[in-house]
Amino acid sequence: MAVPKRKTSKAKTSGRKAANMKKSVTGVSICPQCHEAKLPHRVCPNCGYYDGQDVVNAE
């Protein structure tokens, strides 16, 4: 069984974790109705439209 010879330093651990923190949110689309950012295939939280129909009464 493989055993590490030395303890992994805090700098090495946090440097490895920091690479994943830099990732941005992908897959954000624009609502064709109100032109706000929204997740694809979901009702727009701003105007309540989905696929050109008023699904939710957003106020």
C-alpha distance matrix in Angstrom:
0.0 3.8 6.4 10.1 12.5 15.4 16.7 17.8 21.6 24.1 25.8 22.8 22.0 25.7 26.3 23.8 25.4 28.9 28.7 28.7 31.6 33.8 34.0 37.4 38.5 39.1 41.4 44.3 47.6 51.2 53.5 56.5 58.8 58.2 56.0 53.4 49.6 48.0 45.0 45.7 46.9 47.7 51.0 52.0 51.8 54.7 57.3 56.0 56.5 54.3 55.4 58.8 59.6 60.0 57.4 57.0 59.9 58.4 60.6
3.8 0.0 3.8 6.7 9.4 12.2 13.7 14.6 18.3 21.0 22.4 19.4 18.9 22.6 23.0 20.7 22.7 26.0 25.7 26.1 29.0 31.1 31.5 35.0 36.4 37.1 39.6 42.4 45.8 49.4 51.9 54.9 57.2 56.5 54.1 51.5 47.7 46.4 43.5 44.4 45.8 46.6 49.9 50.6 50.4 53.1 55.9 54.8 55.3 53.2 54.3 57.6 58.6 59.0 56.5 56.1 58.9 57.2 59.2
6.4 3.8 0.0 3.8 6.4 9.0 10.3 11.9 15.6 18.3 20.1 17.5 17.0 20.8 21.6 19.7 21.5 24.8 25.1 25.7 28.1 30.4 31.2 34.8 36.4 37.5 40.2 42.7 46.3 49.7 52.2 55.3 57.5 56.5 54.2 51.4 47.7 46.5 43.8 45.0 46.6 47.1 50.2 50.8 50.2 52.9 55.8 54.9 55.6 53.8 55.1 58.3 59.2 59.3 56.9 56.2 58.8 57.0 58.8
10.1 6.7 3.8 0.0 3.8 5.6 7.1 8.5 12.1 15.1 16.7 14.1 14.1 17.9 18.5 17.0 19.2 22.1 22.6 23.6 25.9 28.0 29.2 32.8 34.7 36.0 38.9 41.3 44.9 48.2 50.8 54.0 56.2 55.1 52.6 49.8 46.1 45.2 42.7 44.1 45.9 46.4 49.4 49.7 49.1 51.6 54.6 53.9 54.7 53.0 54.4 57.5 58.5 58.6 56.3 55.5 58.0 55.9 57.6
12.5 9.4 6.4 3.8 0.0 3.8 7.1 9.3 12.2 15.7 17.1 14.9 15.7 19.3 19.8 19.0 21.4 24.0 24.6 26.0 28.1 30.0 31.6 35.2 37.4 38.8 41.8 44.1 47.7 51.0 53.7 56.9 59.1 57.8 55.3 52.4 48.8 48.0 45.7 47.2 49.2 49.6 52.6 52.7 52.0 54.4 57.5 57.0 57.8 56.2 57.6 60.6 61.7 61.7 59.6 58.7 61.0 58.8 60.4
15.4 12.2 9.0 5.6 3.8 0.0 3.8 6.3 8.7 12.3 13.8 12.2 13.1 16.5 17.2 16.9 19.2 21.5 22.6 24.2 25.9 27.9 29.7 33.3 35.6 37.3 40.5 42.6 46.2 49.3 52.1 55.3 57.4 55.9 53.4 50.5 46.9 46.3 44.3 46.0 48.1 48.3 51.1 51.0 50.1 52.4 55.6 55.3 56.2 54.9 56.4 59.3 60.4 60.2 58.1 57.1 59.2 56.9 58.3
16.7 13.7 10.3 7.1 7.1 3.8 0.0 3.8 6.1 9.2 11.5 10.3 10.4 13.7 15.0 14.9 16.6 19.0 20.6 21.9 23.2 25.5 27.5 30.9 33.2 35.1 38.3 40.2 43.9 46.9 49.5 52.9 54.8 53.2 50.8 47.7 44.3 43.7 41.7 43.6 45.7 45.7 48.3 48.2 47.2 49.4 52.7 52.3 53.5 52.3 54.0 56.8 57.8 57.4 55.3 54.1 56.2 53.8 55.1
17.8 14.6 11.9 8.5 9.3 6.3 3.8 0.0 3.8 6.7 8.4 6.6 6.8 10.2 11.3 11.1 13.0 15.4 16.8 18.3 19.7 21.8 23.8 27.3 29.6 31.5 34.8 36.7 40.4 43.4 46.1 49.4 51.3 49.7 47.3 44.3 40.8 40.3 38.4 40.3 42.5 42.6 45.3 45.0 44.1 46.2 49.5 49.2 50.3 49.1 50.8 53.5 54.6 54.3 52.3 51.2 53.2 50.8 52.1
21.6 18.3 15.6 12.1 12.2 8.7 6.1 3.8 0.0 3.8 5.4 5.4 6.3 8.7 9.9 11.0 12.6 14.2 16.2 18.1 18.8 20.8 23.3 26.7 29.3 31.5 34.9 36.4 40.1 42.9 45.7 49.0 50.8 49.0 46.5 43.5 40.1 39.9 38.3 40.5 43.0 42.8 45.3 44.7 43.6 45.5 48.9 48.9 50.1 49.2 51.0 53.5 54.6 54.2 52.4 51.1 52.9 50.2 51.3
24.1 21.0 18.3 15.1 15.7 12.3 9.2 6.7 3.8 0.0 3.8 5.5 5.1 6.0 8.2 9.9 10.5 11.8 14.5 16.1 16.2 18.4 21.1 24.2 26.8 29.3 32.7 33.9 37.7 40.3 43.0 46.4 48.0 46.0 43.7 40.5 37.3 37.1 35.7 38.1 40.7 40.3 42.5 41.8 40.5 42.3 45.8 46.0 47.3 46.6 48.5 50.9 52.0 51.4 49.6 48.1 49.8 47.0 48.0
25.8 22.4 20.1 16.7 17.1 13.8 11.5 8.4 5.4 3.8 0.0 3.8 5.5 5.3 5.8 8.5 9.9 10.1 12.5 14.8 15.0 16.5 19.4 22.6 25.6 27.9 31.5 32.7 36.4 38.9 41.8 45.1 46.9 44.9 42.3 39.3 36.1 36.3 35.0 37.3 40.1 39.9 42.2 41.3 40.1 41.7 45.2 45.5 46.7 46.0 47.8 50.1 51.4 50.9 49.4 48.0 49.7 46.8 47.8
22.8 19.4 17.5 14.1 14.9 12.2 10.3 6.6 5.4 5.5 3.8 0.0 3.8 5.7 5.1 6.2 8.7 9.9 11.3 13.6 14.7 16.2 18.6 22.1 24.9 26.9 30.4 32.0 35.7 38.5 41.4 44.6 46.6 44.9 42.2 39.3 35.9 35.9 34.3 36.3 39.0 39.1 41.6 41.0 40.2 41.9 45.3 45.4 46.3 45.3 46.9 49.4 50.8 50.6 48.9 47.8 49.7 47.1 48.3
22.0 18.9 17.0 14.1 15.7 13.1 10.4 6.8 6.3 5.1 5.5 3.8 0.0 3.8 5.5 5.3 6.4 8.7 10.6 11.9 12.9 15.2 17.3 20.7 23.1 25.3 28.7 30.2 34.0 36.8 39.5 42.9 44.8 43.1 40.6 37.6 34.1 33.8 32.1 34.2 36.6 36.6 39.1 38.6 37.7 39.6 43.0 42.9 44.0 43.0 44.7 47.3 48.4 48.1 46.3 45.1 47.0 44.5 45.8
25.7 22.6 20.8 17.9 19.3 16.5 13.7 10.2 8.7 6.0 5.3 5.7 3.8 0.0 3.8 5.4 5.0 5.9 8.8 10.2 10.3 12.5 15.1 18.2 20.9 23.3 26.9 28.0 31.8 34.4 37.1 40.5 42.2 40.3 37.9 34.8 31.5 31.4 30.0 32.4 35.0 34.8 37.1 36.3 35.2 36.9 40.4 40.5 41.7 41.0 42.8 45.2 46.3 45.9 44.2 42.9 44.6 41.9 43.0
26.3 23.0 21.6 18.5 19.8 17.2 15.0 11.3 9.9 8.2 5.8 5.1 5.5 3.8 0.0 3.8 5.4 5.1 6.7 9.4 10.0 11.2 13.9 17.3 20.3 22.4 26.0 27.4 31.0 33.7 36.6 39.8 41.8 40.0 37.3 34.4 31.1 31.3 29.9 32.0 34.9 35.0 37.4 36.5 35.7 37.3 40.6 40.9 41.8 41.0 42.5 44.9 46.3 46.1 44.7 43.6 45.4 42.6 43.8
23.8 20.7 19.7 17.0 19.0 16.9 14.9 11.1 11.0 9.9 8.5 6.2 5.3 5.4 3.8 0.0 3.8 5.5 5.7 7.6 9.5 11.1 12.8 16.5 19.1 20.8 24.3 26.1 29.7 32.7 35.6 38.8 40.9 39.4 36.7 33.9 30.4 30.2 28.4 30.2 32.9 33.2 35.9 35.3 34.8 36.6 39.8 39.8 40.6 39.4 40.8 43.4 44.8 44.8 43.2 42.3 44.4 41.8 43.3
25.4 22.7 21.5 19.2 21.4 19.2 16.6 13.0 12.6 10.5 9.9 8.7 6.4 5.0 5.4 3.8 0.0 3.8 5.5 5.7 6.8 9.4 11.1 14.4 16.7 18.9 22.3 23.8 27.6 30.5 33.2 36.5 38.4 36.8 34.3 31.3 27.8 27.5 25.8 27.9 30.5 30.5 32.9 32.4 31.6 33.5 36.8 36.8 37.7 36.7 38.4 40.9 42.1 41.9 40.2 39.1 41.1 38.6 40.0
28.9 26.0 24.8 22.1 24.0 21.5 19.0 15.4 14.2 11.8 10.1 9.9 8.7 5.9 5.1 5.5 3.8 0.0 3.8 5.4 5.0 6.6 9.4 12.5 15.4 17.8 21.5 22.6 26.2 28.8 31.7 35.0 36.9 35.0 32.4 29.5 26.1 26.3 25.0 27.3 30.2 30.1 32.4 31.4 30.6 32.2 35.6 35.9 36.8 36.1 37.7 40.0 41.4 41.1 39.7 38.6 40.4 37.6 38.8
28.7 25.7 25.1 22.6 24.6 22.6 20.6 16.8 16.2 14.5 12.5 11.3 10.6 8.8 6.7 5.7 5.5 3.8 0.0 3.8 5.5 5.6 7.5 11.1 14.1 15.8 19.5 21.0 24.6 27.4 30.5 33.5 35.8 34.2 31.3 28.7 25.2 25.3 23.8 25.7 28.7 29.1 31.6 30.8 30.4 32.0 35.2 35.4 36.0 34.9 36.2 38.6 40.3 40.3 39.1 38.3 40.3 37.6 39.1
28.7 26.1 25.7 23.6 26.0 24.2 21.9 18.3 18.1 16.1 14.8 13.6 11.9 10.2 9.4 7.6 5.7 5.4 3.8 0.0 3.8 5.4 5.7 9.2 11.5 13.4 16.9 18.5 22.2 25.2 28.0 31.2 33.3 31.9 29.2 26.5 22.9 22.6 20.8 22.7 25.5 25.8 28.4 27.8 27.4 29.3 32.4 32.4 33.0 31.9 33.3 35.8 37.3 37.3 35.8 35.0 37.1 34.6 36.3
31.6 29.0 28.1 25.9 28.1 25.9 23.2 19.7 18.8 16.2 15.0 14.7 12.9 10.3 10.0 9.5 6.8 5.0 5.5 3.8 0.0 3.8 5.5 8.1 10.7 13.4 17.0 17.8 21.5 24.1 26.9 30.2 32.0 30.2 27.7 24.7 21.3 21.3 20.1 22.5 25.5 25.3 27.5 26.5 25.7 27.3 30.6 30.9 31.9 31.1 32.9 35.1 36.5 36.1 34.8 33.7 35.5 32.7 34.0
33.8 31.1 30.4 28.0 30.0 27.9 25.5 21.8 20.8 18.4 16.5 16.2 15.2 12.5 11.2 11.1 9.4 6.6 5.6 5.4 3.8 0.0 3.8 6.4 9.8 12.2 15.9 16.7 20.2 22.6 25.7 28.8 30.8 29.0 26.2 23.5 20.1 20.7 19.8 22.0 25.3 25.4 27.5 26.2 25.8 27.0 30.2 30.9 31.5 30.8 32.3 34.3 36.0 35.9 34.9 34.0 35.7 32.9 34.2
34.0 31.5 31.2 29.2 31.6 29.7 27.5 23.8 23.3 21.1 19.4 18.6 17.3 15.1 13.9 12.8 11.1 9.4 7.5 5.7 5.5 3.8 0.0 3.8 6.8 8.6 12.4 13.6 17.1 19.9 23.0 26.1 28.3 26.8 23.9 21.4 17.8 18.0 16.7 18.6 21.9 22.2 24.6 23.6 23.6 25.0 28.0 28.4 28.7 27.7 29.0 31.3 33.0 33.1 32.1 31.5 33.5 30.8 32.5
37.4 35.0 34.8 32.8 35.2 33.3 30.9 27.3 26.7 24.2 22.6 22.1 20.7 18.2 17.3 16.5 14.4 12.5 11.1 9.2 8.1 6.4 3.8 0.0 3.8 6.2 9.8 10.3 13.8 16.4 19.4 22.5 24.7 23.1 20.2 17.7 14.1 14.6 13.7 15.8 19.3 19.4 21.6 20.2 20.3 21.5 24.5 25.0 25.4 24.6 26.0 28.0 29.8 29.8 29.0 28.4 30.2 27.5 29.1
38.5 36.4 36.4 34.7 37.4 35.6 33.2 29.6 29.3 26.8 25.6 24.9 23.1 20.9 20.3 19.1 16.7 15.4 14.1 11.5 10.7 9.8 6.8 3.8 0.0 3.8 6.8 7.2 10.9 13.7 16.5 19.8 21.8 20.5 17.9 15.3 11.5 11.3 10.0 12.2 15.6 15.7 17.9 16.8 17.1 18.6 21.4 21.7 21.9 21.0 22.5 24.7 26.3 26.4 25.4 24.9 26.9 24.4 26.3
39.1 37.1 37.5 36.0 38.8 37.3 35.1 31.5 31.5 29.3 27.9 26.9 25.3 23.3 22.4 20.8 18.9 17.8 15.8 13.4 13.4 12.2 8.6 6.2 3.8 0.0 3.7 5.7 9.0 12.4 15.4 18.2 20.8 20.1 17.3 15.3 11.5 11.0 9.2 10.4 13.8 14.8 17.4 16.6 17.7 19.2 21.5 21.6 21.2 19.8 20.6 23.0 25.0 25.6 24.8 24.8 27.1 25.0 27.2
41.4 39.6 40.2 38.9 41.8 40.5 38.3 34.8 34.9 32.7 31.5 30.4 28.7 26.9 26.0 24.3 22.3 21.5 19.5 16.9 17.0 15.9 12.4 9.8 6.8 3.7 0.0 3.8 6.3 10.0 12.7 15.4 18.1 17.9 15.3 13.7 10.1 9.0 6.7 6.9 10.4 11.8 14.6 14.1 15.8 17.5 19.2 19.0 18.2 16.5 17.1 19.6 21.7 22.6 21.8 22.2 24.8 22.9 25.5
44.3 42.4 42.7 41.3 44.1 42.6 40.2 36.7 36.4 33.9 32.7 32.0 30.2 28.0 27.4 26.1 23.8 22.6 21.0 18.5 17.8 16.7 13.6 10.3 7.2 5.7 3.8 0.0 3.8 7.0 9.7 12.8 15.1 14.5 11.9 10.0 6.4 5.8 5.0 6.5 10.2 10.7 12.7 11.4 13.0 14.1 16.1 16.4 15.8 14.8 15.8 17.8 19.8 20.3 19.9 20.0 22.1 20.0 22.3
47.6 45.8 46.3 44.9 47.7 46.2 43.9 40.4 40.1 37.7 36.4 35.7 34.0 31.8 31.0 29.7 27.6 26.2 24.6 22.2 21.5 20.2 17.1 13.8 10.9 9.0 6.3 3.8 0.0 3.8 6.6 9.2 12.0 11.9 9.2 8.4 5.7 5.5 5.9 5.8 9.2 10.1 11.6 10.1 12.5 13.2 14.3 14.8 13.5 12.4 12.9 14.6 17.1 18.0 18.1 18.7 20.7 18.9 21.3
51.2 49.4 49.7 48.2 51.0 49.3 46.9 43.4 42.9 40.3 38.9 38.5 36.8 34.4 33.7 32.7 30.5 28.8 27.4 25.2 24.1 22.6 19.9 16.4 13.7 12.4 10.0 7.0 3.8 0.0 3.8 6.2 8.8 8.4 5.5 5.6 4.7 6.0 8.2 8.3 11.1 11.3 11.5 9.2 11.7 11.3 12.0 13.2 11.9 11.7 12.3 12.9 15.5 16.2 17.1 17.6 19.1 17.1 19.3
53.5 51.9 52.2 50.8 53.7 52.1 49.5 46.1 45.7 43.0 41.8 41.4 39.5 37.1 36.6 35.6 33.2 31.7 30.5 28.0 26.9 25.7 23.0 19.4 16.5 15.4 12.7 9.7 6.6 3.8 0.0 3.8 5.4 5.8 4.7 5.4 6.3 6.4 8.9 8.8 10.4 9.9 9.1 6.7 9.7 9.0 8.8 9.9 8.3 8.6 9.5 9.6 12.0 12.5 13.6 14.3 15.7 14.0 16.4
56.5 54.9 55.3 54.0 56.9 55.3 52.9 49.4 49.0 46.4 45.1 44.6 42.9 40.5 39.8 38.8 36.5 35.0 33.5 31.2 30.2 28.8 26.1 22.5 19.8 18.2 15.4 12.8 9.2 6.2 3.8 0.0 3.8 6.0 5.4 8.1 9.7 10.2 12.4 11.4 12.4 12.6 11.6 9.6 12.8 11.7 10.4 11.6 9.0 9.4 9.0 8.1 11.2 12.4 14.4 15.7 16.8 15.7 18.0
58.8 57.2 57.5 56.2 59.1 57.4 54.8 51.3 50.8 48.0 46.9 46.6 44.8 42.2 41.8 40.9 38.4 36.9 35.8 33.3 32.0 30.8 28.3 24.7 21.8 20.8 18.1 15.1 12.0 8.8 5.4 3.8 0.0 3.8 5.9 8.3 10.9 11.3 13.9 13.6 14.1 13.3 11.2 8.9 11.6 9.7 7.6 9.4 7.2 9.0 9.5 7.5 9.6 10.0 12.5 13.4 13.9 12.8 14.8
58.2 56.5 56.5 55.1 57.8 55.9 53.2 49.7 49.0 46.0 44.9 44.9 43.1 40.3 40.0 39.4 36.8 35.0 34.2 31.9 30.2 29.0 26.8 23.1 20.5 20.1 17.9 14.5 11.9 8.4 5.8 6.0 3.8 0.0 3.8 5.6 9.0 10.3 13.7 14.3 15.5 14.2 12.0 8.8 10.4 7.6 6.6 9.6 8.9 11.3 12.6 11.0 12.6 12.0 14.2 14.1 14.0 12.0 13.3
56.0 54.1 54.2 52.6 55.3 53.4 50.8 47.3 46.5 43.7 42.3 42.2 40.6 37.9 37.3 36.7 34.3 32.4 31.3 29.2 27.7 26.2 23.9 20.2 17.9 17.3 15.3 11.9 9.2 5.5 4.7 5.4 5.9 3.8 0.0 3.8 6.7 9.0 12.3 13.0 15.0 14.3 13.0 9.8 11.6 9.5 9.6 12.2 11.2 12.7 13.6 12.7 15.0 15.0 16.7 16.8 17.3 15.0 16.4
53.4 51.5 51.4 49.8 52.4 50.5 47.7 44.3 43.5 40.5 39.3 39.3 37.6 34.8 34.4 33.9 31.3 29.5 28.7 26.5 24.7 23.5 21.4 17.7 15.3 15.3 13.7 10.0 8.4 5.6 5.4 8.1 8.3 5.6 3.8 0.0 3.8 6.4 10.1 11.8 14.1 12.8 11.7 8.1 9.1 7.2 8.9 11.3 11.3 12.8 14.5 14.3 16.0 15.5 16.5 15.9 16.4 13.7 15.0
49.6 47.7 47.7 46.1 48.8 46.9 44.3 40.8 40.1 37.3 36.1 35.9 34.1 31.5 31.1 30.4 27.8 26.1 25.2 22.9 21.3 20.1 17.8 14.1 11.5 11.5 10.1 6.4 5.7 4.7 6.3 9.7 10.9 9.0 6.7 3.8 0.0 3.8 7.1 9.3 12.3 11.2 11.2 8.2 9.2 8.9 11.1 12.6 12.6 13.1 14.9 15.6 17.3 17.1 17.4 16.9 18.1 15.4 17.2
48.0 46.4 46.5 45.2 48.0 46.3 43.7 40.3 39.9 37.1 36.3 35.9 33.8 31.4 31.3 30.2 27.5 26.3 25.3 22.6 21.3 20.7 18.0 14.6 11.3 11.0 9.0 5.8 5.5 6.0 6.4 10.2 11.3 10.3 9.0 6.4 3.8 0.0 3.8 6.4 8.9 7.6 8.0 5.9 7.3 8.5 10.5 10.8 10.8 10.7 12.8 14.2 15.5 15.3 14.9 14.6 16.5 14.2 16.6
45.0 43.5 43.8 42.7 45.7 44.3 41.7 38.4 38.3 35.7 35.0 34.3 32.1 30.0 29.9 28.4 25.8 25.0 23.8 20.8 20.1 19.8 16.7 13.7 10.0 9.2 6.7 5.0 5.9 8.2 8.9 12.4 13.9 13.7 12.3 10.1 7.1 3.8 0.0 3.8 6.6 6.0 8.2 7.8 9.4 11.6 13.3 12.6 12.4 11.1 12.9 15.2 16.5 16.7 15.6 15.6 18.1 16.4 19.2
45.7 44.4 45.0 44.1 47.2 46.0 43.6 40.3 40.5 38.1 37.3 36.3 34.2 32.4 32.0 30.2 27.9 27.3 25.7 22.7 22.5 22.0 18.6 15.8 12.2 10.4 6.9 6.5 5.8 8.3 8.8 11.4 13.6 14.3 13.0 11.8 9.3 6.4 3.8 0.0 3.8 5.5 8.4 9.0 11.6 13.7 14.4 13.4 12.1 9.8 10.6 13.5 15.1 16.1 15.2 16.2 19.0 17.9 21.0
46.9 45.8 46.6 45.9 49.2 48.1 45.7 42.5 43.0 40.7 40.1 39.0 36.6 35.0 34.9 32.9 30.5 30.2 28.7 25.5 25.5 25.3 21.9 19.3 15.6 13.8 10.4 10.2 9.2 11.1 10.4 12.4 14.1 15.5 15.0 14.1 12.3 8.9 6.6 3.8 0.0 3.8 7.0 9.1 12.0 14.5 14.5 12.5 10.9 7.9 8.5 12.0 13.0 14.3 12.9 14.4 17.7 17.3 20.8
47.7 46.6 47.1 46.4 49.6 48.3 45.7 42.6 42.8 40.3 39.9 39.1 36.6 34.8 35.0 33.2 30.5 30.1 29.1 25.8 25.3 25.4 22.2 19.4 15.7 14.8 11.8 10.7 10.1 11.3 9.9 12.6 13.3 14.2 14.3 12.8 11.2 7.6 6.0 5.5 3.8 0.0 3.8 6.3 8.6 11.5 11.8 9.5 8.9 6.8 9.1 11.9 12.1 12.4 10.6 11.3 14.5 14.0 17.4
51.0 49.9 50.2 49.4 52.6 51.1 48.3 45.3 45.3 42.5 42.2 41.6 39.1 37.1 37.4 35.9 32.9 32.4 31.6 28.4 27.5 27.5 24.6 21.6 17.9 17.4 14.6 12.7 11.6 11.5 9.1 11.6 11.2 12.0 13.0 11.7 11.2 8.0 8.2 8.4 7.0 3.8 0.0 3.8 6.2 8.8 8.4 5.8 5.7 4.9 8.4 10.2 9.7 9.2 7.5 7.8 10.8 10.3 13.9
52.0 50.6 50.8 49.7 52.7 51.0 48.2 45.0 44.7 41.8 41.3 41.0 38.6 36.3 36.5 35.3 32.4 31.4 30.8 27.8 26.5 26.2 23.6 20.2 16.8 16.6 14.1 11.4 10.1 9.2 6.7 9.6 8.9 8.8 9.8 8.1 8.2 5.9 7.8 9.0 9.1 6.3 3.8 0.0 3.8 5.4 5.8 4.9 5.6 6.5 9.8 10.6 10.8 9.8 9.3 8.8 10.7 9.1 12.1
51.8 50.4 50.2 49.1 52.0 50.1 47.2 44.1 43.6 40.5 40.1 40.2 37.7 35.2 35.7 34.8 31.6 30.6 30.4 27.4 25.7 25.8 23.6 20.3 17.1 17.7 15.8 13.0 12.5 11.7 9.7 12.8 11.6 10.4 11.6 9.1 9.2 7.3 9.4 11.6 12.0 8.6 6.2 3.8 0.0 3.8 6.0 5.6 8.2 9.9 13.4 14.0 13.5 11.6 10.7 8.8 10.0 7.4 9.9
54.7 53.1 52.9 51.6 54.4 52.4 49.4 46.2 45.5 42.3 41.7 41.9 39.6 36.9 37.3 36.6 33.5 32.2 32.0 29.3 27.3 27.0 25.0 21.5 18.6 19.2 17.5 14.1 13.2 11.3 9.0 11.7 9.7 7.6 9.5 7.2 8.9 8.5 11.6 13.7 14.5 11.5 8.8 5.4 3.8 0.0 3.8 6.0 8.4 11.1 14.2 13.8 13.7 11.6 11.9 10.0 10.0 6.7 8.3
57.3 55.9 55.8 54.6 57.5 55.6 52.7 49.5 48.9 45.8 45.2 45.3 43.0 40.4 40.6 39.8 36.8 35.6 35.2 32.4 30.6 30.2 28.0 24.5 21.4 21.5 19.2 16.1 14.3 12.0 8.8 10.4 7.6 6.6 9.6 8.9 11.1 10.5 13.3 14.4 14.5 11.8 8.4 5.8 6.0 3.8 0.0 3.8 5.7 9.1 12.1 11.0 10.5 8.2 9.3 8.0 7.7 5.5 7.7
56.0 54.8 54.9 53.9 57.0 55.3 52.3 49.2 48.9 46.0 45.5 45.4 42.9 40.5 40.9 39.8 36.8 35.9 35.4 32.4 30.9 30.9 28.4 25.0 21.7 21.6 19.0 16.4 14.8 13.2 9.9 11.6 9.4 9.6 12.2 11.3 12.6 10.8 12.6 13.4 12.5 9.5 5.8 4.9 5.6 6.0 3.8 0.0 3.8 6.8 10.3 9.9 8.5 6.0 5.9 4.7 6.0 5.2 8.8
56.5 55.3 55.6 54.7 57.8 56.2 53.5 50.3 50.1 47.3 46.7 46.3 44.0 41.7 41.8 40.6 37.7 36.8 36.0 33.0 31.9 31.5 28.7 25.4 21.9 21.2 18.2 15.8 13.5 11.9 8.3 9.0 7.2 8.9 11.2 11.3 12.6 10.8 12.4 12.1 10.9 8.9 5.7 5.6 8.2 8.4 5.7 3.8 0.0 3.8 6.7 6.2 5.4 4.5 5.6 6.8 8.6 8.7 12.0
54.3 53.2 53.8 53.0 56.2 54.9 52.3 49.1 49.2 46.6 46.0 45.3 43.0 41.0 41.0 39.4 36.7 36.1 34.9 31.9 31.1 30.8 27.7 24.6 21.0 19.8 16.5 14.8 12.4 11.7 8.6 9.4 9.0 11.3 12.7 12.8 13.1 10.7 11.1 9.8 7.9 6.8 4.9 6.5 9.9 11.1 9.1 6.8 3.8 0.0 3.8 5.5 5.5 6.6 6.3 8.7 11.5 11.9 15.5
55.4 54.3 55.1 54.4 57.6 56.4 54.0 50.8 51.0 48.5 47.8 46.9 44.7 42.8 42.5 40.8 38.4 37.7 36.2 33.3 32.9 32.3 29.0 26.0 22.5 20.6 17.1 15.8 12.9 12.3 9.5 9.0 9.5 12.6 13.6 14.5 14.9 12.8 12.9 10.6 8.5 9.1 8.4 9.8 13.4 14.2 12.1 10.3 6.7 3.8 0.0 3.8 5.6 8.5 9.0 12.0 14.7 15.4 18.8
58.8 57.6 58.3 57.5 60.6 59.3 56.8 53.5 53.5 50.9 50.1 49.4 47.3 45.2 44.9 43.4 40.9 40.0 38.6 35.8 35.1 34.3 31.3 28.0 24.7 23.0 19.6 17.8 14.6 12.9 9.6 8.1 7.5 11.0 12.7 14.3 15.6 14.2 15.2 13.5 12.0 11.9 10.2 10.6 14.0 13.8 11.0 9.9 6.2 5.5 3.8 0.0 3.8 6.9 9.0 11.9 13.7 14.5 17.5
59.6 58.6 59.2 58.5 61.7 60.4 57.8 54.6 54.6 52.0 51.4 50.8 48.4 46.3 46.3 44.8 42.1 41.4 40.3 37.3 36.5 36.0 33.0 29.8 26.3 25.0 21.7 19.8 17.1 15.5 12.0 11.2 9.6 12.6 15.0 16.0 17.3 15.5 16.5 15.1 13.0 12.1 9.7 10.8 13.5 13.7 10.5 8.5 5.4 5.5 5.6 3.8 0.0 3.8 5.8 9.1 10.9 12.5 15.7
60.0 59.0 59.3 58.6 61.7 60.2 57.4 54.3 54.2 51.4 50.9 50.6 48.1 45.9 46.1 44.8 41.9 41.1 40.3 37.3 36.1 35.9 33.1 29.8 26.4 25.6 22.6 20.3 18.0 16.2 12.5 12.4 10.0 12.0 15.0 15.5 17.1 15.3 16.7 16.1 14.3 12.4 9.2 9.8 11.6 11.6 8.2 6.0 4.5 6.6 8.5 6.9 3.8 0.0 3.8 6.0 7.2 9.1 12.2
57.4 56.5 56.9 56.3 59.6 58.1 55.3 52.3 52.4 49.6 49.4 48.9 46.3 44.2 44.7 43.2 40.2 39.7 39.1 35.8 34.8 34.9 32.1 29.0 25.4 24.8 21.8 19.9 18.1 17.1 13.6 14.4 12.5 14.2 16.7 16.5 17.4 14.9 15.6 15.2 12.9 10.6 7.5 9.3 10.7 11.9 9.3 5.9 5.6 6.3 9.0 9.0 5.8 3.8 0.0 3.8 6.8 9.0 12.6
57.0 56.1 56.2 55.5 58.7 57.1 54.1 51.2 51.1 48.1 48.0 47.8 45.1 42.9 43.6 42.3 39.1 38.6 38.3 35.0 33.7 34.0 31.5 28.4 24.9 24.8 22.2 20.0 18.7 17.6 14.3 15.7 13.4 14.1 16.8 15.9 16.9 14.6 15.6 16.2 14.4 11.3 7.8 8.8 8.8 10.0 8.0 4.7 6.8 8.7 12.0 11.9 9.1 6.0 3.8 0.0 3.8 5.8 9.4
59.9 58.9 58.8 58.0 61.0 59.2 56.2 53.2 52.9 49.8 49.7 49.7 47.0 44.6 45.4 44.4 41.1 40.4 40.3 37.1 35.5 35.7 33.5 30.2 26.9 27.1 24.8 22.1 20.7 19.1 15.7 16.8 13.9 14.0 17.3 16.4 18.1 16.5 18.1 19.0 17.7 14.5 10.8 10.7 10.0 10.0 7.7 6.0 8.6 11.5 14.7 13.7 10.9 7.2 6.8 3.8 0.0 3.8 6.4
58.4 57.2 57.0 55.9 58.8 56.9 53.8 50.8 50.2 47.0 46.8 47.1 44.5 41.9 42.6 41.8 38.6 37.6 37.6 34.6 32.7 32.9 30.8 27.5 24.4 25.0 22.9 20.0 18.9 17.1 14.0 15.7 12.8 12.0 15.0 13.7 15.4 14.2 16.4 17.9 17.3 14.0 10.3 9.1 7.4 6.7 5.5 5.2 8.7 11.9 15.4 14.5 12.5 9.1 9.0 5.8 3.8 0.0 3.8
60.6 59.2 58.8 57.6 60.4 58.3 55.1 52.1 51.3 48.0 47.8 48.3 45.8 43.0 43.8 43.3 40.0 38.8 39.1 36.3 34.0 34.2 32.5 29.1 26.3 27.2 25.5 22.3 21.3 19.3 16.4 18.0 14.8 13.3 16.4 15.0 17.2 16.6 19.2 21.0 20.8 17.4 13.9 12.1 9.9 8.3 7.7 8.8 12.0 15.5 18.8 17.5 15.7 12.2 12.6 9.4 6.4 3.8 0.0
